[in-house]
Amino acid sequence: MEVLRGSEQQAPLDASADVVIVGSGAGGAIVARELAAAGLDVVVLEEGGYWARRDYAAMTPSNTFRRLAREAALGAAVGLGDTPLMSVLSGRCVGGSSVLTGGVCLRVPGMIHRQWVRELGLGEMSAEALEDDYAAVEATVHAEEVPEAMRSRATERFVEGAARLGVPLRPLRRNTSGCRGEGRCNFGCPHGAKMSVDVSVLPDAAAHGARLVCDALVDRVEMKGDQVIGVSGRFVDPDTGKARVPFRIAAHTVVVACGALHTPLLLRRSGLRSRHLGRNLTLHPSTRVFALFDERVDGWDGAFQSVYSDALLEREGITFINAFGPPNLLAPGFPGVGQRHRDYVRRLPHMAAMGAFVHDAGGGAVHRWLGREPLVTYRMVREDAARVFSAIRWLADMALAAGAVEVVLPVFGAPTIKSRADLDAFMASPPSIRRVECCCFHPLGTARMSARDADGVVSQRGAVWGTRGLYVADGSVLPTSIGVNSQLAIMAVARRIARGIA
């Protein structure tokens, strides 16, 4: 796949196309492929750099984050009121966040689709309306079940414990082909087995004539009245981030696919005014527990993620999902200092992990800040805080039911749990939610879809209300939290938007 590196351009660029797509992640890549295949002249502009599979396969996990993730994976949502600070991971490279995900491909649950149709009037966002788009995307990225043989013994212990509590953990579906179970999905698969969009979608777009440009920071979508006429920006140095040579691409159709954190900033810089823009941010606040067993369970020996459960999603708003990252990134999260911390590191082969996230109400916002990255704020509603603590209790119960001799809670200063009596005592008087270690991976909703222009930013076809030729096709258009990983939903909705444009 040929990619024009903007950082190597010495002279200003002035070009034209039928369609300009800003962003090359899950949404932008799908739109590029669909429109290029339809015969349109497509240019894809990506702010981040281009790293071929062989490049990121050779990187250490920490170096992958430094080079391919926004803010070197140190971005965070600032908690307002009684809300914890939450890390937020997103990609900044050709392929976007899809390069840095575990590859999970789950459809939006039926309960969410029904809410969109019945409560929000989004008849075109029903499960039936998106069936063909889901199926097409699943085929494109090779969504397949993780076989039981790919589970680590650590995962099997949690499966056993959850079953004893009546919470079945089922196989995940991921976009993989030839996975070897090395647990590096979130850092770029070293074997090219993860079918992220830089592997599965963008090469096809390029084969149909789409032009891909990296190191290209778009400053504005240019408008003449309410009609889009193109985009302008600057090529940036990939190491320093400093803008250098200007460019302008003329086009009568522009698709913004910068993700829920950056799409609202670009639209505001371009003159769009909507009270919903940058608001209604959902994040799926996530947490996890570590469990220690007498036997060796080698949590890293298998797929990074292999099982999940949505059995409590409708009743309690909780989704369970396993993940076990590289040991050098897990170890800093263990409790204690000095000898106590070293003891936990030495026991890593006996340690298992299980996580959960909550289907949140949407208390976040994205603001323009001092530098390139936005200020992300989030105020967790009381119900969601209760769900987080409920998730922690369920996870600890699963571990104890599986025979764990010790459970490490994701709560700063909390004692380790060695029995249900310990767990009951802790949960009888839980601390402030601000002491819970939380992270987020699925920002959505900051340019949400609506049936009327007064209720959102884009129509059901992804068109920005009050404009001609301007569309959004990324996670920012999803109108609510979805309770499952967002990659497949973003791609399916992007395909539907692209077919409408074509």
TIMI-286991 format. One line per 8 residues: number of its first residue (from 1); their letters; for each residue z negated, x negated, y of C-alpha. Coordinates in pm, 1 decimal. Layout:
NUM) a) Z:X:Y; ... $
END
This chain:
1) mevlrgse) 0.0:0.0:0.0; 108.5:-146.8:333.8; -133.4:-114.3:625.2; -61.1:-228.0:980.9; -362.6:-426.8:1101.3; -420.2:-340.0:1462.7; -636.6:-649.0:1508.4; -325.2:-862.2:1462.2 $
9) qqapldas) -123.6:-683.5:1731.7; -66.2:-892.9:2041.6; 128.9:-643.8:2253.2; 61.4:-279.9:2351.0; 206.9:-26.1:2109.1; 392.5:285.3:2220.8; 520.5:500.8:1934.3; 577.7:859.1:1831.0 $
17) advvivgs) 536.0:1077.4:1521.8; 538.8:1439.6:1414.4; 168.7:1422.1:1328.4; -112.5:1181.4:1413.8; -421.2:1186.2:1191.3; -735.8:1025.4:1329.5; -943.1:904.5:1033.9; -849.0:803.0:679.2 $
25) gaggaiva) -1143.1:939.8:478.9; -1150.2:1229.9:234.8; -1013.2:1485.9:481.5; -765.0:1270.2:670.6; -617.8:1114.7:356.2; -547.4:1452.0:194.9; -382.1:1584.6:512.5; -170.2:1267.8:536.9 $
33) relaaagl) -45.3:1300.2:182.6; 31.9:1671.2:207.4; 218.2:1644.5:537.0; 408.8:1328.1:443.8; 513.9:1491.9:116.2; 634.4:1789.9:321.3; 872.8:1558.5:505.4; 682.7:1512.2:832.3 $
41) dvvvleeg) 657.9:1177.7:1009.5; 286.0:1094.5:982.4; 75.9:819.5:1138.7; -283.2:765.6:1019.2; -516.7:580.3:1256.2; -838.6:429.2:1117.7; -1101.2:264.5:1335.8; -1232.7:47.5:1051.5 $
49) gywarrdy) -1064.2:-234.1:865.7; -862.2:-234.1:547.3; -1017.0:-383.4:236.6; -814.2:-382.3:-82.6; -991.2:-319.4:-411.6; -994.3:-688.3:-496.1; -1166.2:-756.8:-162.7; -1462.4:-521.9:-192.4 $
57) aamtpsnt) -1488.9:-583.4:-567.5; -1590.1:-941.7:-485.0; -1854.9:-844.5:-227.6; -2226.3:-819.8:-288.9; -2369.9:-470.8:-224.8; -2531.3:-579.2:101.7; -2206.6:-738.7:221.6; -2013.7:-422.1:134.6 $
65) frrlarea) -2245.5:-220.7:357.8; -2217.0:-477.5:635.6; -1837.4:-467.1:637.4; -1740.1:-116.6:522.9; -2023.0:108.3:645.6; -2099.0:227.4:995.7; -2380.9:34.0:1157.0; -2403.0:-176.1:838.4 $
73) algaavgl) -2554.7:133.2:667.9; -2848.1:126.2:913.1; -2756.7:449.4:1093.2; -3026.3:713.3:1119.0; -3101.3:1063.7:1237.7; -3394.6:1058.7:1477.3; -3654.6:1313.9:1375.7; -3767.4:1557.8:1644.2 $
81) gdtplmsv) -4110.6:1715.0:1620.6; -4257.8:1706.1:1271.3; -3945.9:1554.5:1113.2; -3901.6:1217.0:942.2; -3655.8:951.0:1048.7; -3366.8:978.2:800.1; -3107.0:716.5:719.3; -2746.1:841.5:734.7 $
89) lsgrcvgg) -2470.9:660.3:545.5; -2103.3:689.2:641.2; -1797.5:470.2:595.4; -1594.1:276.7:850.8; -1290.4:150.9:663.1; -957.4:267.9:524.1; -1068.5:538.0:281.7; -1377.4:623.1:484.7 $
97) ssvltggv) -1696.2:735.7:316.7; -1513.3:805.7:-10.6; -1519.4:429.8:-73.2; -1901.1:431.4:-46.6; -1991.1:746.7:-241.3; -2099.3:783.8:-602.3; -1776.2:973.8:-662.0; -1941.5:1310.0:-730.0 $
105) clrvpgmi) -1693.4:1600.6:-734.2; -1864.0:1941.2:-737.3; -1721.7:2267.7:-608.8; -1909.2:2463.3:-344.3; -2139.6:2706.0:-529.0; -2034.9:3069.5:-540.5; -2342.6:3178.2:-342.4; -2225.3:2964.7:-48.5 $
113) hrqwvrel) -1869.2:3096.2:-61.7; -2003.0:3450.9:-66.3; -2219.4:3375.6:238.4; -1916.3:3242.0:425.7; -1717.8:3556.4:348.4; -1984.6:3825.6:387.7; -2203.7:3687.2:664.9; -1956.8:3473.2:863.2 $
121) glgemsae) -1638.8:3674.7:810.3; -1447.3:3376.0:668.0; -1232.0:3561.5:418.2; -996.6:3266.4:376.8; -1287.5:3047.1:258.2; -1369.6:3238.8:-57.6; -1382.4:3057.9:-390.8; -1071.1:3250.0:-498.5 $
129) aleddyaa) -876.0:3151.4:-185.6; -956.9:2782.8:-244.2; -901.6:2783.1:-620.1; -558.3:2617.2:-606.1; -684.6:2358.2:-356.2; -986.2:2269.5:-569.6; -769.5:2235.3:-879.6; -505.2:2024.6:-704.0 $
137) veatvhae) -760.1:1785.1:-558.0; -948.5:1755.1:-888.5; -622.1:1656.5:-1056.4; -533.9:1409.8:-781.9; -864.6:1221.7:-790.6; -912.5:1261.1:-1167.3; -1240.0:1452.7:-1157.4; -1400.3:1422.6:-1501.2 $
145) evpeamrs) -1739.7:1472.8:-1663.8; -1960.3:1169.9:-1709.4; -2000.7:1128.0:-2087.4; -2350.6:1110.4:-2233.4; -2276.3:758.7:-2354.0; -2258.1:653.3:-1988.4; -2621.2:752.1:-1924.3; -2890.3:488.1:-1905.2 $
153) raterfve) -3208.8:530.5:-2107.3; -3380.7:588.9:-1770.2; -3160.7:891.7:-1710.7; -3219.3:1021.5:-2062.9; -3595.4:1016.7:-2007.8; -3557.8:1239.4:-1700.3; -3321.2:1469.5:-1890.3; -3589.1:1507.5:-2157.8 $
161) gaarlgvp) -3864.5:1572.1:-1903.2; -3660.3:1824.7:-1706.7; -3571.2:2014.3:-2023.9; -3941.5:2050.6:-2103.9; -3985.4:2215.5:-1763.7; -3691.5:2452.5:-1817.6; -3462.2:2274.4:-1569.1; -3148.3:2165.5:-1755.4 $
169) lrplrrnt) -2979.1:1851.8:-1619.4; -2604.2:1879.5:-1673.4; -2325.3:1618.1:-1670.5; -2184.2:1538.3:-1329.6; -1815.4:1540.6:-1252.2; -1690.3:1230.7:-1070.7; -1352.5:1099.5:-953.9; -1324.3:817.1:-1207.0 $
177) sgcrgegr) -1077.5:679.1:-1457.6; -1188.4:402.5:-1691.2; -1545.9:376.9:-1560.9; -1742.6:91.4:-1721.7; -2083.7:209.2:-1606.7; -2177.8:-85.7:-1388.5; -2361.3:127.3:-1131.0; -2176.7:-4.7:-824.6 $
185) cnfgcphg) -2001.2:314.9:-714.8; -2160.7:323.8:-368.8; -2040.2:-26.6:-289.9; -1675.9:-4.4:-393.8; -1591.2:-4.7:-764.5; -1515.2:-363.0:-878.8; -1262.6:-236.5:-1136.5; -1079.6:26.6:-934.1 $
193) akmsvdvs) -1214.3:293.7:-1170.6; -1344.9:513.9:-890.1; -1058.2:718.6:-754.4; -1163.5:703.0:-388.4; -888.5:807.6:-149.5; -783.5:447.9:-76.5; -689.7:430.7:-446.0; -580.3:784.3:-535.2 $
201) vlpdaaah) -441.9:948.5:-219.9; -340.4:712.5:58.8; -94.4:507.9:-154.3; 88.7:832.2:-233.1; 91.5:924.0:136.9; 237.9:582.0:215.9; 497.9:621.7:-58.4; 612.7:941.5:117.1 $
209) garlvcda) 651.6:754.0:444.3; 311.0:786.7:613.1; 228.5:488.4:834.2; -129.5:360.5:808.0; -286.8:163.4:1092.8; -637.4:15.8:1072.8; -857.1:-138.9:1347.9; -731.6:144.9:1569.9 $
217) lvdrvemk) -996.8:311.1:1786.9; -873.4:640.1:1935.0; -1028.3:703.6:2277.3; -869.4:1039.3:2357.5; -651.7:1316.0:2227.6; -408.6:1368.6:2513.7; -332.8:1721.8:2626.6; -84.9:1885.8:2863.1 $
225) gdqvigvs) -249.8:2214.1:2944.6; -353.1:2353.0:2606.8; -79.9:2162.9:2415.4; -146.9:1834.9:2234.6; 92.7:1556.5:2334.5; -54.2:1258.9:2146.8; -343.9:1014.7:2129.6; -434.9:693.4:2308.4 $
233) grfvdpdt) -674.5:415.4:2223.3; -721.4:45.5:2165.5; -693.6:-194.5:1875.1; -1027.1:-356.2:1799.7; -1145.7:-686.5:1661.0; -1288.7:-606.0:1315.4; -1566.1:-864.4:1344.4; -1692.3:-801.2:1697.3 $
241) gkarvpfr) -1581.0:-440.0:1742.9; -1447.9:-526.1:2087.7; -1142.0:-332.2:2205.2; -832.6:-536.6:2283.6; -472.0:-416.0:2297.1; -397.9:-52.5:2399.1; -180.2:186.8:2203.2; -39.1:535.5:2248.7 $
249) iaahtvvv) 117.2:760.7:1985.7; 306.5:1066.3:2109.8; 288.4:1373.1:1884.2; 279.1:1751.1:1912.7; 29.4:1780.8:1626.2; -298.3:1587.9:1601.1; -548.1:1621.7:1318.0; -895.6:1487.8:1390.4 $
257) acgalhtp) -1074.5:1372.8:1075.1; -1342.2:1134.0:1202.3; -1629.3:1297.8:1014.6; -1912.9:1516.7:1136.0; -2070.1:1235.6:1339.1; -1765.3:1119.4:1537.2; -1526.8:1416.0:1552.4; -1737.0:1597.9:1817.2 $
265) lllrrsgl) -1753.9:1284.5:2032.3; -1375.7:1240.6:2030.2; -1314.4:1607.0:2107.9; -1558.3:1595.7:2399.6; -1395.9:1280.3:2540.7; -1066.8:1466.3:2517.7; -1192.2:1747.4:2740.9; -1284.8:2009.6:2481.4 $
273) rsrhlgrn) -1575.7:2228.8:2581.3; -1759.1:2444.0:2328.4; -2128.8:2517.2:2303.1; -2100.9:2468.6:1926.1; -1943.3:2122.2:1942.6; -2181.3:1857.0:1813.4; -2442.4:2112.8:1710.1; -2529.5:2290.6:1380.9 $
281) ltlhpstr) -2547.8:1956.2:1196.9; -2663.8:1981.3:835.5; -2758.0:1668.6:641.0; -2893.9:1761.2:295.4; -3222.9:1570.6:344.9; -3268.3:1371.7:26.0; -3560.8:1204.7:-146.7; -3647.4:1050.9:-484.5 $
289) vfalfder) -3926.4:929.9:-711.8; -3958.8:619.2:-927.1; -4114.6:657.5:-1271.8; -4254.5:376.5:-1487.7; -4241.9:397.5:-1867.1; -4394.9:190.1:-2146.6; -4051.3:133.6:-2295.9; -3768.6:-58.1:-2131.6 $
297) vdgwdgaf) -3521.3:191.8:-1978.9; -3278.3:-33.1:-1781.9; -3182.9:216.8:-1512.1; -2886.0:7.3:-1397.1; -2722.2:14.9:-1741.9; -2479.1:304.4:-1702.8; -2312.2:524.0:-1445.4; -2464.0:513.0:-1098.9 $
305) qsvysdal) -2488.1:893.3:-1114.1; -2442.9:1096.3:-1431.4; -2652.5:1418.3:-1428.9; -2755.6:1691.7:-1187.3; -2901.6:2040.4:-1175.9; -2843.0:2329.0:-937.7; -3069.9:2559.4:-1140.6; -3309.1:2588.4:-845.1 $
313) leregitf) -3047.8:2591.0:-568.7; -3035.1:2964.7:-511.3; -3407.3:3026.0:-564.8; -3560.4:2719.7:-396.4; -3272.5:2547.8:-216.0; -3304.6:2227.6:-421.0; -3040.5:2024.0:-605.5; -3148.3:1745.5:-843.9 $
321) inafgppn) -2927.5:1441.7:-899.1; -2989.2:1101.0:-1050.6; -2899.2:768.3:-894.1; -2999.2:412.1:-971.2; -2865.5:149.8:-735.3; -2848.1:-229.4:-760.9; -3196.3:-376.8:-814.9; -3179.3:-595.0:-502.9 $
329) llapgfpg) -3142.5:-281.8:-287.7; -3404.9:-80.2:-476.5; -3678.4:-342.4:-470.4; -3751.2:-326.0:-94.4; -3849.5:39.5:-140.3; -4129.0:-35.7:-386.3; -4484.7:3.5:-258.3; -4730.4:-269.2:-170.1 $
337) vgqrhrdy) -4702.0:-622.5:-38.2; -4753.1:-960.2:-197.7; -4870.1:-954.1:-557.7; -4867.5:-572.9:-585.7; -4504.7:-554.5:-473.6; -4404.5:-837.2:-709.9; -4566.4:-650.9:-998.7; -4338.9:-351.0:-936.3 $
345) vrrlphma) -4032.9:-573.8:-912.9; -4120.5:-736.1:-1247.1; -4149.2:-389.9:-1405.3; -3804.2:-285.0:-1283.7; -3658.9:-275.7:-1639.6; -3920.6:-7.3:-1717.3; -3841.6:198.8:-1410.0; -3633.1:516.9:-1379.7 $
353) amgafvhd) -3534.2:710.1:-1068.3; -3440.6:1069.9:-997.6; -3349.4:1224.8:-665.3; -3310.8:1563.4:-501.6; -3176.8:1708.3:-179.6; -3231.3:2036.8:-1.5; -2983.9:2299.6:116.6; -3089.3:2276.7:481.9 $
361) agggavhr) -3063.2:2524.0:768.0; -2886.2:2294.3:1013.0; -3124.4:2155.5:1272.8; -2922.2:1854.5:1383.8; -2702.5:1753.7:1675.6; -2472.1:1467.5:1770.3; -2491.2:1321.7:2122.4; -2296.1:1058.0:2308.3 $
369) wlgreplv) -2512.9:746.3:2331.7; -2514.9:404.1:2494.0; -2270.4:234.8:2257.6; -1994.7:331.4:2018.1; -2217.8:514.0:1771.3; -2369.4:854.4:1847.2; -2732.2:946.6:1885.2; -2804.9:1179.7:1593.3 $
377) tyrmvred) -3110.8:1402.1:1622.1; -3254.2:1639.7:1365.9; -3534.0:1893.6:1373.1; -3633.6:2006.2:1025.1; -3737.1:2370.5:999.6; -4065.2:2447.9:824.2; -3891.1:2603.0:524.1; -3687.0:2287.3:463.1 $
385) aarvfsai) -3996.4:2066.6:492.2; -4161.0:2280.8:226.8; -3851.6:2240.5:9.3; -3873.4:1861.8:36.4; -4232.8:1863.3:-87.9; -4139.5:2111.6:-359.7; -3860.9:1876.1:-469.7; -4105.6:1584.4:-482.8 $
393) rwladmal) -4341.3:1787.4:-700.1; -4063.2:1889.2:-937.3; -3941.2:1529.7:-966.8; -4289.2:1396.0:-1036.9; -4347.2:1673.6:-1291.5; -4022.0:1582.1:-1467.1; -4132.1:1219.2:-1487.5; -4475.1:1305.5:-1626.7 $
401) aagavevv) -4322.0:1549.5:-1875.9; -4094.7:1267.5:-1989.1; -4395.1:1046.0:-2059.9; -4407.1:831.4:-1746.9; -4725.8:626.1:-1717.1; -4697.1:603.4:-1340.2; -4494.3:782.4:-1070.8; -4423.4:631.5:-730.3 $
409) lpvfgapt) -4384.0:903.1:-467.8; -4150.8:866.5:-166.0; -4441.3:909.7:74.3; -4564.1:620.6:284.5; -4927.4:543.2:200.2; -4945.1:786.8:-92.1; -5128.8:683.4:-410.3; -4928.5:641.0:-728.1 $
417) iksradld) -4948.7:934.2:-969.0; -5068.4:882.3:-1326.3; -5147.8:1238.7:-1432.3; -5088.3:1600.6:-1337.4; -5439.6:1606.6:-1198.8; -5338.6:1327.0:-957.6; -5026.0:1521.0:-863.3; -5217.9:1846.1:-809.1 $
425) afmaspps) -5470.2:1665.8:-589.1; -5197.2:1512.3:-376.7; -4998.7:1835.4:-340.0; -5311.1:2036.3:-254.8; -5318.4:1864.1:82.4; -4981.1:1699.1:147.0; -4939.0:1470.1:446.9; -4703.9:1524.8:738.3 $
433) irrveccc) -4337.4:1544.2:642.5; -4289.0:1251.8:882.0; -4436.5:1022.9:615.6; -4173.5:1113.8:356.8; -3895.8:863.2:292.1; -3571.0:1059.6:342.8; -3204.7:972.0:352.3; -2884.8:1173.8:406.3 $
441) fhplgtar) -2529.5:1141.7:277.0; -2344.9:1465.3:361.2; -2331.1:1534.1:738.2; -2150.9:1864.2:801.1; -2098.4:2139.7:1055.2; -2060.1:1982.9:1401.2; -1719.4:2144.8:1466.3; -1776.0:2442.8:1246.5 $
449) msardadg) -1522.4:2696.7:1136.1; -1555.8:3053.0:1262.6; -1380.1:3387.9:1250.0; -1403.3:3421.6:1632.8; -1369.6:3158.4:1902.7; -1713.7:3249.9:2041.7; -1882.3:3149.3:1715.0; -1740.5:2805.9:1639.8 $
457) vvsqrgav) -1496.9:2526.4:1719.0; -1204.1:2581.9:1480.6; -1034.9:2878.7:1315.0; -1010.0:2932.1:940.6; -686.1:2730.0:951.3; -863.1:2433.1:1112.6; -699.3:2489.0:1452.2; -922.7:2414.2:1750.5 $
465) wgtrglyv) -977.5:2737.7:1939.7; -793.9:2751.9:2274.0; -549.2:2470.4:2194.8; -204.0:2429.8:2045.0; -134.3:2155.2:1794.0; -495.0:2032.1:1762.2; -671.0:2057.7:1425.6; -987.3:1931.1:1257.1 $
473) adgsvlpt) -997.7:1855.5:883.3; -1322.9:1689.5:779.8; -1683.6:1775.7:698.2; -1751.6:1889.8:1052.4; -1564.3:2219.2:991.4; -1780.2:2335.8:700.2; -1986.6:2613.7:857.5; -2312.3:2563.9:664.6 $
481) sigvnsql) -2487.6:2324.6:432.6; -2335.6:2359.8:84.7; -2615.8:2242.4:-145.2; -2395.0:1998.8:-340.8; -2215.8:1672.3:-266.2; -1948.4:1736.0:-6.7; -1651.2:1516.0:-104.0; -1458.0:1771.5:-309.6 $
489) aimavarr) -1522.8:2053.7:-62.4; -1393.7:1845.8:228.3; -1078.1:1752.8:39.2; -1007.7:2108.5:-77.0; -1049.8:2254.9:271.7; -839.7:1971.4:418.9; -560.9:2050.5:173.0; -567.5:2415.8:276.9 $
497) iargia) -553.6:2317.8:646.1; -265.6:2078.0:576.5; -65.1:2343.3:393.3; -108.7:2569.9:693.2; 18.9:2298.5:927.7; 315.5:2223.4:702.8 $
END
